[in-house]
Amino acid sequence: MTDSFLSRRQFLQGTAVTSAALWTPNSATARTANNLTNETEIGVSKWDLDTPVLCVDLDNFEQNVKTMQDTVTSNGIDCRPHAKTHKCPTIARLQIANGALGICTAKVSESEIMFEHGVEQILQTTANVTPTKIKRAMNLRRQCSSFVQATYTEQNARMLSEAAAALGIVADVVVDIDPGGHRTGITAGQPALALAQLVDSLPNLNFQGILCYDGGAQHVSGFEARRTRAIEGMSQAAETYAVMTRAGLNMKIFSGGGTGTYNMDHETPGFTDVQSGSYIFMDTSYRSIGSRDNNEIYTDFAPSLTIVTTVLTSQYEGRATTDAGAKSCTINRPWPSVVGETGMSYTSGSDEFGTIRYENPSRTYQTGETLELVVSHCDPVVNLYDRIYATRNDQVEAIWPIAARGKNQ
Ligand SMILES: Cc1ncc(COP(=O)(O)O)c(C=O)c1O
């Protein structure tokens, strides 16, 4: 597996480019941009890094990428991983280098950052609805010919076409279909067909197909229950896909699905690519949904993303306090879990402090000791950090700037 990944030199080159773009010194005496990525940390043990620190275990991460890619390939579809999970152009490039069609993004700012850092195959799954965002998206499309964006209302489609016309371009668009959860998307069937035909007819838009993301299916516990829900949740979009095909529309894209349904989505007729995000890292939220062969734990993908934290207080009975609270772990549930230990729980509800409570602990911690946590929900955790330390056998092999961190517009 390692051979097919970018070499360490390539990782480091990527690091240097992105860090320079991340931070601009404002005086001659300021730190140089290179200091943001401290290359003296390459080769050191992750246990010697200052904490709290976000780490990715490369062996697990690479295996996760391979499992996803091998599975979708053997099922006759593609993957187009969601970059909202990692916000890291280095990871996006790795995913593409290992067979992904391209990436998805959630926000126009994320799309811009990915493009600035050399990622060109971008499908933005959230529609841009305001004139400001539409203008940004069209500016991006002018430079990035493979940028595709979503729409789900007639008014929005017309705004997109006008904005594209103002820049003298024809923009690629997919219609987002609501699987029934009413978060985003147009109703399947006739409303979706009418919108697709409108997009197809507008002079400055190029209709490319459909999206349908059923978030409610992803975390259903138990493989068969999840599979039933996934197929049912996508059935109306599949029928709409068939109707659009019969109407002669260009159905190049039928994208959706995620980490929970990646090995079921190919059963939806016409489906082209899985937008899974969390599979590269995993988290405590996904760990409990169960796999085909294991009802309790989702074993398809290994947890790779961890936070190393230091114990600050250990003198009180039954508990210890760490330096990783809500600002390092979020307050998402389920809470983080302590790697390799049992009989203790971890909470990160307090801004600056994490709390370990001992019930029947496999060990206890002293002040100054470090421990490692599997993250709660990976996407918002990543958004709290400037960089990810990529480690192998606990040694830092690369430092990946999270260049789109905080890019939430
Ligand atoms: C539109 C869309 N596609 C894909 C995903 C990826 O999901 P997951 O991280 O469960 O793989 C999400 C996550 O919320 C999403 O909103």
The ligand as an ORCA input file, in Angstrom:
! r2SCAN-3c Opt
* xyz 0 1
  C     -23.740     15.734      1.467
  C     -22.874     14.801      2.249
  N     -22.220     13.826      1.594
  C     -21.397     12.975      2.248
  C     -21.212     13.057      3.624
  C     -20.198     12.128      4.261
  O     -20.688     11.354      5.243
  P     -19.781     10.392      6.136
  O     -18.811     11.219      6.896
  O     -20.790      9.769      6.986
  O     -19.111      9.452      5.215
  C     -21.911     14.031      4.347
  C     -21.785     14.112      5.818
  O     -22.520     14.712      6.542
  C     -22.753     14.933      3.637
  O     -23.428     15.908      4.284
*
